[in-house]
């Protein structure tokens, strides 16, 4: 775990890096790996989600005895975003995003229930 002064310093360095890259016209993708396959969900361990213009959630969930991939737009600073969770697949033909998972609840817990 980071000490408080290191936490603050890391956050400041990250903020400065993003500000610099933005000033140079660079689009920055920040990836945050979540260690748990299912269960708790944190957007950021160091409190930097406010720096992001958009946050896309990619998550595994168990559904009917198989692992599925779920996608969602958690945050979109400018414009409209669809809040529904959707199953997605990556194949040789590319990315396919399915219909909203309206028949499931508890998807973000990793173990959804059929409604």
PyMOL commands that set and color helices and strands:
alter all, ss='L'
color gray80, all
select helices_A, chain A and resi 4-23+49-51+107-109
alter helices_A, ss='H'
color red, helices_A
select strands_A, chain A and resi 54-63+66-76+86-91+94-100+104-105+113-114
alter strands_A, ss='S'
color yellow, strands_A
deselect
rebuild
show_as cartoon
